[in-house]
Amino acid sequence: MVNIADNCRRVLASIAEVAAKCGRNPADIKLLAAAKTQDVAAIETAITVGIKLVGENYVQEAAAKIEQISQPVSWHMIGHLQRNKAKAAAELFDVIESLDNLPLARELDKAGRKLGKVVKTFVEVNLAGEESKTGIAAAALFGLLNDVSKLEYLTVEGLMTIPPYRENLEEVRPYFRRLHGLQSEINALELPRVNITELSMGMTHDFTVAIEEGATIVRVGTALFGPRKA
Ligand SMILES: *Cc1c(COP(=O)(O)O)cnc(C)c1O
């Protein structure tokens, strides 16, 4: 039996411990529960124990859960988002963490305009240039931000990344460090509506190193909920 409440407490304690060790304020690090395939009861348990951010990967799956969960929680889209789902996503989610192309940004902006809502986004960066992964290549990031900064109904408030999986966490660290470095480079440009305050990085396997390198949001699934449901 997976005890979700215990797992949540354990991960929260671990975040606090790592933060203290590297001289960071634990309050500056938020735990996002990556809840794909998990049911409403599991998510509600996590919220009861103190989780304030929930991440979902699929718009349809999220819609059903968001409708049923009434506790106040911030919903983050962390999966690849197709353009034709942009409007639904803009309506459902508080933050779209997976913005990685201009056509999608344009659709989100259009949706925001219609809904009378400024759409909060993070840009997902594919730092290792892995073909199998989504996210914009680092080389194209500044061009995208420049274009996106012209869209009035969209803000960019964070960066998100999923580094390659490595057993040895020291091989993952440089990716987190690079994302952190990009934050100051971007903010120095003072683009309209682009101000990076959040770094969403680190998952079950590597969140400790991500915190050491400046993560403000760690996205954890397995360590909270156990293995994903089929
Ligand atoms: C599933 C998922 C996570 C959580 O992964 P775990 O290894 O289970 O902690 C984090 N981020 C994204 C984008 C995911 O899809």
The ligand as an SDF file (V2000), in Angstrom:
LIG
                    3D

 15 15  0  0  0  0  0  0  0  0999 V2000
    5.6010   12.8750  -14.6330 C   0  0  0  0  0  0  0  0  0  0  0  0
    6.3290   14.1540  -14.6110 C   0  0  0  0  0  0  0  0  0  0  0  0
    7.0660   14.5710  -13.4840 C   0  0  0  0  0  0  0  0  0  0  0  0
    7.2250   13.7100  -12.2360 C   0  0  0  0  0  0  0  0  0  0  0  0
    8.0450   12.6260  -12.4940 O   0  0  0  0  0  0  0  0  0  0  0  0
    8.5000   11.6190  -11.3150 P   0  0  0  0  0  0  0  0  0  0  0  0
    9.7600   11.0410  -11.7960 O   0  0  0  0  0  0  0  0  0  0  0  0
    7.4050   10.6100  -11.1830 O   0  0  0  0  0  0  0  0  0  0  0  0
    8.6640   12.4340  -10.0820 O   0  0  0  0  0  0  0  0  0  0  0  0
    7.6760   15.8060  -13.5340 C   0  0  0  0  0  0  0  0  0  0  0  0
    7.6020   16.6030  -14.6230 N   0  0  0  0  0  0  0  0  0  0  0  0
    6.9230   16.2470  -15.7230 C   0  0  0  0  0  0  0  0  0  0  0  0
    6.8860   17.1540  -16.8760 C   0  0  0  0  0  0  0  0  0  0  0  0
    6.2800   15.0010  -15.7580 C   0  0  0  0  0  0  0  0  0  0  0  0
    5.6220   14.6360  -16.8620 O   0  0  0  0  0  0  0  0  0  0  0  0
  1  2  1  0
  2  3  1  0
  2 14  2  0
  3  4  1  0
  3 10  2  0
  4  5  1  0
  5  6  1  0
  6  7  2  0
  6  8  1  0
  6  9  1  0
 10 11  1  0
 11 12  2  0
 12 13  1  0
 12 14  1  0
 14 15  1  0
M  END
$$$$
